[in-house]
Amino acid sequence: MIIRNPLFLLLIPVLGLILLYLEIKMGKERTRARGAVRYSSVDVLKEAPVAPRVRWARRLPWLRLVYLVLLVLALARPQIGLKETIVRQEGIDIVLALDVSTSMLAEDFIIRGSRKNRLEVVQEVTTEFIAKRPRDRIGLVIFAGRPYILSPLTWDHNFSTVRLREVKAGMIEDGTAIGSALATAVNRLRESTAKSKVVILLTDGVNNAGAIPPLAAAEAAAALGVTVYTIGAGSDKPVPYPTTDPWGRKVYRNVEIGLDEELLKEIARITGGKYYHANDTASLVQIFREIDQMTTTPLEMPVFREYRELYPYLLLAAFFLIALEALLNNTIYRRLP
């Protein structure tokens, strides 16, 4: 049982004292107001038994005390748990660090038979990944020439996915700041109390911007107990990249986009994670499925799922006693002036 407003319970002894004082005062006033009748002798009256009606009339003040206490208890709002449920939670803190540089516009991925650029595919696959992890707190960091915090760690996955869908390549000055992005993602987890902390870093390029060396950021992650899974996206061959001709028409040219796989492998090794290479949509989906199976931290805690309010029953009992007192005072125990 829990009491929602326990301070009201302090009124109970106060009510008892007030009621006791009033009864003593009223008793003295009745004694002074009682008239004198001459009898030759009252000894015979002393020997007469006290009628039950008189005996119960003296107890009416206690009835008043009972219903006042019931009213105070109703104000205190006692509640009882109907059932106790053991909730098993398996949650970790995850930050997704996603490359949104202009190289992510390369269209070497296919979804449902249609050619898509790398960023579009990453947005769709990561949205599905987030939806499958309802018990995890997930944060989003995007980066190009510098990192940008898109979403803090949150259980509000609708907010995260809406923000993710709004991302466009080129919304940040171009470049690939892998070290700064990793450091920003790790910093989001610095104050996390979760036993499992993970960064998923996805890029298709080579570190060429930012003030923080990628391996220094990896060492910091390892020191904070953060595991980093790195994903290199895109083909290692020339890929179609959209551009415009002098007449403003969309055309493609084959370009080769460098990917520093050795750096990504080393980041994963330092932090106890794993490196993956996704050269098409199917492999990227499979990578996120594998990461989805990562070890989580089980927590068991007893919680009351449902509570029942007791104040309606207390009020009902109090009103019954109030009505009973009024009925008795106006019938059986009615006093003549």
RODO-2510 file (C-alpha; in nm, 4 decimals, decimal comma):
residues 337
     n   res          X          Y          Z
     1     m     0,0000     0,0000     0,0000
     2     i     0,1148     0,3530    -0,0707
     3     i    -0,0116     0,6900     0,0574
     4     r    -0,0153     0,9626    -0,2069
     5     n    -0,0729     1,2565     0,0334
     6     p     0,0756     1,1453     0,3682
     7     l     0,0793     1,4943     0,5237
     8     f    -0,2983     1,4768     0,5704
     9     l    -0,2437     1,1981     0,8247
    10     l    -0,1113     1,4617     1,0663
    11     l    -0,4690     1,5876     1,1005
    12     i    -0,5870     1,2700     1,2766
    13     p    -0,4388     1,3405     1,6245
    14     v    -0,5383     1,7069     1,5903
    15     l    -0,8998     1,6058     1,5217
    16     g    -0,8977     1,3762     1,8250
    17     l    -0,7797     1,6539     2,0553
    18     i    -1,0319     1,9029     1,9168
    19     l    -1,3165     1,6568     1,9550
    20     l    -1,2131     1,5707     2,3099
    21     y    -1,1973     1,9388     2,4027
    22     l    -1,5421     2,0093     2,2570
    23     e    -1,6991     1,7159     2,4379
    24     i    -1,5541     1,8257     2,7712
    25     k    -1,6720     2,1807     2,7136
    26     m    -2,0219     2,0732     2,6086
    27     g    -2,0458     1,8421     2,9108
    28     k    -1,9735     2,1293     3,1464
    29     e    -2,2322     2,3495     2,9730
    30     r    -2,4984     2,0765     3,0023
    31     t    -2,4230     2,0419     3,3738
    32     r    -2,4632     2,4153     3,4331
    33     a    -2,7827     2,4296     3,2283
    34     r    -2,9515     2,1361     3,4045
    35     g    -3,2474     2,2398     3,6236
    36     a    -3,3024     2,1349     3,9872
    37     v    -3,5968     1,9099     4,0816
    38     r    -3,6668     1,8338     4,4478
    39     y    -3,6851     1,4685     4,5451
    40     s    -3,7281     1,3278     4,8933
    41     s    -3,4421     1,0880     4,8131
    42     v    -3,2362     0,9998     4,5001
    43     d    -3,0768     0,6867     4,6411
    44     v    -3,3199     0,4671     4,4531
    45     l    -3,2154     0,6302     4,1246
    46     k    -2,8473     0,5543     4,1871
    47     e    -2,9272     0,1865     4,2134
    48     a    -3,1229     0,1789     3,8867
    49     p    -2,9351     0,0195     3,5885
    50     v    -2,8247     0,2437     3,2983
    51     a    -3,0384     0,1802     2,9928
    52     p    -2,8585     0,0663     2,6730
    53     r    -3,0026     0,3689     2,4950
    54     v    -2,8259     0,6030     2,7366
    55     r    -2,5037     0,4002     2,7231
    56     w    -2,4885     0,4186     2,3418
    57     a    -2,5797     0,7880     2,3425
    58     r    -2,2567     0,8556     2,5308
    59     r    -2,0609     0,6895     2,2500
    60     l    -2,1889     0,9088     1,9671
    61     p    -1,8843     1,1405     1,9881
    62     w    -1,6646     0,8416     1,9036
    63     l    -1,8769     0,7776     1,5962
    64     r    -1,8049     1,1348     1,4944
    65     l    -1,4332     1,0772     1,5441
    66     v    -1,4445     0,7649     1,3267
    67     y    -1,6015     0,9362     1,0265
    68     l    -1,3688     1,2355     1,0584
    69     v    -1,0710     0,9970     1,0521
    70     l    -1,2179     0,8258     0,7451
    71     l    -1,2468     1,1630     0,5693
    72     v    -0,8833     1,2435     0,6496
    73     l    -0,7725     0,9027     0,5218
    74     a    -0,9627     0,9682     0,1988
    75     l    -0,7720     1,2951     0,1566
    76     a    -0,4452     1,1047     0,2050
    77     r    -0,5374     0,8831    -0,0957
    78     p    -0,4209     0,5355     0,0052
    79     q    -0,3673     0,2961    -0,2853
    80     i    -0,3013    -0,0751    -0,3128
    81     g    -0,1254    -0,2598    -0,5945
    82     l    -0,3492    -0,5058    -0,7708
    83     k    -0,0601    -0,7102    -0,9077
    84     e     0,3183    -0,7068    -0,9119
    85     t     0,4854    -0,7728    -1,2451
    86     i     0,8498    -0,8571    -1,3041
    87     v     0,9630    -0,6510    -1,6024
    88     r     1,2670    -0,7741    -1,7873
    89     q     1,4457    -0,5013    -1,9798
    90     e     1,7332    -0,5511    -2,2188
    91     g     1,8514    -0,2080    -2,3199
    92     i     2,1756    -0,0465    -2,4252
    93     d     2,2785     0,3019    -2,5338
    94     i     2,3617     0,3344    -2,9041
    95     v     2,4839     0,6336    -3,1041
    96     l     2,4721     0,6148    -3,4820
    97     a     2,7392     0,8293    -3,6495
    98     l     2,6509     0,8599    -4,0189
    99     d     2,8486     1,0145    -4,3020
   100     v     2,6398     1,2673    -4,4992
   101     s     2,9138     1,4108    -4,7192
   102     t     2,8431     1,4601    -5,0896
   103     s     3,0165     1,1322    -5,1749
   104     m     2,7113     0,9603    -5,0208
   105     l     2,5179     1,0735    -5,3304
   106     a     2,6862     0,8022    -5,5353
   107     e     2,4140     0,5749    -5,6738
   108     d     2,5608     0,2268    -5,6470
   109     f     2,2839     0,0794    -5,4283
   110     i     1,9507    -0,0631    -5,5400
   111     i     1,6250    -0,0884    -5,3433
   112     r     1,3284    -0,2776    -5,4856
   113     g     1,4686    -0,2575    -5,8357
   114     s     1,5360     0,1185    -5,8265
   115     r     1,8769     0,2813    -5,8156
   116     k     1,9287     0,4788    -5,4947
   117     n     2,2134     0,6796    -5,3561
   118     r     2,4052     0,5615    -5,0521
   119     l     2,2472     0,8098    -4,8141
   120     e     1,8913     0,7095    -4,9059
   121     v     1,9700     0,3438    -4,8447
   122     v     2,1443     0,4194    -4,5146
   123     q     1,8439     0,6229    -4,4006
   124     e     1,6027     0,3399    -4,4782
   125     v     1,8123     0,0620    -4,3252
   126     t     1,8962     0,2553    -4,0082
   127     t     1,5294     0,3537    -3,9650
   128     e     1,4382    -0,0154    -3,9669
   129     f     1,7216    -0,0872    -3,7229
   130     i     1,5977     0,1795    -3,4804
   131     a     1,2418     0,0461    -3,4986
   132     k     1,3612    -0,2991    -3,3930
   133     r     1,5282    -0,1722    -3,0740
   134     p     1,2447    -0,0197    -2,8667
   135     r     1,4221    -0,0798    -2,5340
   136     d     1,7408     0,1046    -2,6330
   137     r     1,8249     0,4700    -2,6055
   138     i     1,9478     0,5819    -2,9466
   139     g     2,1264     0,9003    -3,0484
   140     l     2,2204     1,0310    -3,3936
   141     v     2,5316     1,2144    -3,5078
   142     i     2,5801     1,3115    -3,8727
   143     f     2,9053     1,4371    -4,0147
   144     a     3,0816     1,5632    -4,3217
   145     g     3,3522     1,8275    -4,2758
   146     r     3,2387     1,8543    -3,9130
   147     p     3,0021     1,6576    -3,6857
   148     y     2,6498     1,7635    -3,5977
   149     i     2,4295     1,6172    -3,3209
   150     l     2,1035     1,5299    -3,4913
   151     s     1,9352     1,3675    -3,1900
   152     p     2,0428     1,3129    -2,8273
   153     l     2,0157     0,9736    -2,6630
   154     t     1,6446     0,9094    -2,6355
   155     w     1,3758     0,6423    -2,6180
   156     d     1,1622     0,8618    -2,8453
   157     h     1,2450     0,6763    -3,1633
   158     n     0,9765     0,8563    -3,3609
   159     f     1,1660     1,1794    -3,3044
   160     s     1,4943     1,0170    -3,4106
   161     t     1,3560     0,8699    -3,7320
   162     v     1,1791     1,1926    -3,8295
   163     r     1,5048     1,3816    -3,7851
   164     l     1,6913     1,1156    -3,9821
   165     r     1,4526     1,1434    -4,2779
   166     e     1,5179     1,5185    -4,2918
   167     v     1,8909     1,4709    -4,3550
   168     k     2,0277     1,5770    -4,6938
   169     a     2,3770     1,5343    -4,8333
   170     g     2,5575     1,8674    -4,8412
   171     m     2,3711     2,0173    -4,5432
   172     i     2,7110     2,0360    -4,3677
   173     e     3,0283     2,1716    -4,5265
   174     d     3,1902     1,8954    -4,7254
   175     g     3,4672     1,6679    -4,6075
   176     t     3,4969     1,3546    -4,3931
   177     a     3,5794     1,4246    -4,0278
   178     i     3,5842     1,0656    -3,8994
   179     g     3,7845     1,1448    -3,5841
   180     s     3,5692     1,4409    -3,4798
   181     a     3,2499     1,2476    -3,5523
   182     l     3,3627     0,9524    -3,3426
   183     a     3,4680     1,1812    -3,0573
   184     t     3,1288     1,3546    -3,0654
   185     a     2,9446     1,0227    -3,0600
   186     v     3,1573     0,8941    -2,7723
   187     n     3,0988     1,2171    -2,5811
   188     r     2,7216     1,1518    -2,6032
   189     l     2,7884     0,8290    -2,4104
   190     r     3,0337     0,9720    -2,1588
   191     e     2,7731     1,0152    -1,8834
   192     s     2,5717     0,7073    -1,9746
   193     t     2,5085     0,4630    -1,6891
   194     a     2,4245     0,1760    -1,9237
   195     k     2,6496    -0,1264    -1,8939
   196     s     2,6617    -0,1576    -2,2743
   197     k     2,7524     0,1497    -2,4803
   198     v     2,7871     0,1263    -2,8570
   199     v     2,8772     0,3543    -3,1480
   200     i     2,7958     0,2475    -3,5038
   201     l     3,0132     0,4544    -3,7366
   202     l     2,9267     0,4470    -4,1075
   203     t     3,1328     0,6225    -4,3733
   204     d     3,2311     0,5863    -4,7365
   205     g     3,5411     0,7999    -4,7313
   206     v     3,8832     0,8861    -4,5953
   207     n     3,9445     1,1076    -4,2934
   208     n     4,0346     1,4466    -4,4386
   209     a     3,8815     1,7003    -4,1979
   210     g     3,8392     1,7724    -3,8296
   211     a     4,0870     1,8427    -3,5522
   212     i     4,0717     1,5068    -3,3737
   213     p     4,2718     1,2091    -3,5043
   214     p     4,0450     0,9046    -3,5506
   215     l     4,2685     0,6698    -3,3508
   216     a     4,2829     0,9167    -3,0604
   217     a     3,9032     0,9188    -3,0571
   218     a     3,9080     0,5375    -3,0653
   219     e     4,1398     0,5269    -2,7634
   220     a     3,9043     0,7598    -2,5769
   221     a     3,6120     0,5334    -2,6632
   222     a     3,7962     0,2291    -2,5325
   223     a     3,8811     0,4118    -2,2086
   224     l     3,5116     0,4880    -2,1554
   225     g     3,4034     0,1320    -2,2303
   226     v     3,2402     0,2203    -2,5629
   227     t     3,2374    -0,0445    -2,8332
   228     v     3,2611     0,0882    -3,1895
   229     y     3,1257    -0,1022    -3,4884
   230     t     3,2554     0,0489    -3,8119
   231     i     3,0902     0,0145    -4,1523
   232     g     3,2540     0,1030    -4,4809
   233     a     2,9842     0,1740    -4,7389
   234     g     3,0084     0,1500    -5,1154
   235     s     3,1922    -0,0353    -5,3869
   236     d     3,5684    -0,0215    -5,4212
   237     k     3,5225     0,0201    -5,7966
   238     p     3,4182     0,3292    -5,9955
   239     v     3,0527     0,4089    -5,9199
   240     p     2,7879     0,6244    -6,0929
   241     y     2,7799     0,9734    -5,9476
   242     p     2,5067     1,2218    -6,0471
   243     t     2,5958     1,5603    -6,1863
   244     t     2,4475     1,8109    -6,4300
   245     d     2,5541     1,8940    -6,7844
   246     p     2,5716     2,2475    -6,9265
   247     w     2,1985     2,2307    -7,0077
   248     g     2,1019     2,1435    -6,6463
   249     r     2,0223     1,7825    -6,7205
   250     k     2,1049     1,5067    -6,4698
   251     v     2,3861     1,2894    -6,5984
   252     y     2,6157     1,0335    -6,4440
   253     r     2,9870     0,9936    -6,4481
   254     n     3,1829     0,7082    -6,3012
   255     v     3,4023     0,8132    -6,0108
   256     e     3,6182     0,6202    -5,7681
   257     i     3,5573     0,7081    -5,4021
   258     g     3,8366     0,6109    -5,1681
   259     l     3,7574     0,4210    -4,8495
   260     d     4,0120     0,3850    -4,5675
   261     e     3,9256     0,0319    -4,4589
   262     e     4,2452    -0,0101    -4,2588
   263     l     4,1544     0,2869    -4,0402
   264     l     3,8028     0,1538    -3,9806
   265     k     3,9385    -0,1897    -3,8928
   266     e     4,1820    -0,0380    -3,6433
   267     i     3,9102     0,1704    -3,4760
   268     a     3,6992    -0,1424    -3,4327
   269     r     3,9975    -0,3417    -3,2995
   270     i     4,0918    -0,0784    -3,0406
   271     t     3,7386    -0,0602    -2,9008
   272     g     3,6573    -0,4308    -2,9133
   273     g     3,4097    -0,3901    -3,1987
   274     k     3,4021    -0,5208    -3,5525
   275     y     3,4495    -0,3816    -3,9031
   276     y     3,1982    -0,4469    -4,1813
   277     h     3,2004    -0,3630    -4,5501
   278     a     2,8693    -0,3012    -4,7283
   279     n     2,8988    -0,2839    -5,1057
   280     d     2,5250    -0,3188    -5,1729
   281     t     2,1864    -0,2947    -5,0051
   282     a     2,1659    -0,6620    -4,9094
   283     s     2,5024    -0,6609    -4,7336
   284     l     2,4147    -0,3399    -4,5443
   285     v     2,0868    -0,4931    -4,4274
   286     q     2,2696    -0,8072    -4,3147
   287     i     2,5285    -0,6021    -4,1255
   288     f     2,2623    -0,4211    -3,9252
   289     r     2,0887    -0,7515    -3,8557
   290     e     2,4109    -0,8894    -3,7138
   291     i     2,4679    -0,5807    -3,5005
   292     d     2,1069    -0,6122    -3,3863
   293     q     2,2056    -0,9426    -3,2237
   294     m     2,4718    -0,7763    -3,0086
   295     t     2,4793    -0,8611    -2,6395
   296     t     2,2410    -0,6595    -2,4222
   297     t     2,2229    -0,6058    -2,0480
   298     p     1,9243    -0,7793    -1,8815
   299     l     1,7639    -0,5984    -1,5894
   300     e     1,4861    -0,7334    -1,3692
   301     m     1,2845    -0,5050    -1,1473
   302     p     0,9497    -0,5534    -0,9710
   303     v     0,6954    -0,2844    -1,0515
   304     f     0,3290    -0,2375    -0,9710
   305     r     0,1499    -0,2087    -1,3003
   306     e    -0,1937    -0,1228    -1,1581
   307     y    -0,3092     0,0586    -0,8464
   308     r    -0,6556     0,0798    -0,6911
   309     e    -0,7689     0,3981    -0,5186
   310     l    -0,9202     0,3347    -0,1748
   311     y    -1,0594     0,6837    -0,1091
   312     p    -1,4025     0,6119    -0,2689
   313     y    -1,4602     0,3329    -0,0158
   314     l    -1,3443     0,5541     0,2724
   315     l    -1,5751     0,8368     0,1624
   316     l    -1,8658     0,5962     0,1313
   317     a    -1,8078     0,4658     0,4842
   318     a    -1,7705     0,8210     0,6215
   319     f    -2,0922     0,9435     0,4580
   320     f    -2,2769     0,6395     0,5922
   321     l    -2,1635     0,7174     0,9477
   322     i    -2,2535     1,0868     0,9062
   323     a    -2,6018     0,9891     0,7921
   324     l    -2,6286     0,7377     1,0779
   325     e    -2,5341     1,0014     1,3356
   326     a    -2,7876     1,2465     1,1944
   327     l    -3,0581     0,9795     1,2001
   328     l    -2,9854     0,8786     1,5598
   329     n    -2,9680     1,2380     1,6833
   330     n    -3,3079     1,3104     1,5323
   331     t    -3,4829     0,9908     1,6401
   332     i    -3,3675     0,7647     1,9224
   333     y    -3,1247     1,0081     2,0856
   334     r    -3,3162     1,3268     2,0202
   335     r    -3,2990     1,5676     2,3131
   336     l    -3,5833     1,7861     2,4228
   337     p    -3,5046     2,1529     2,4887
***
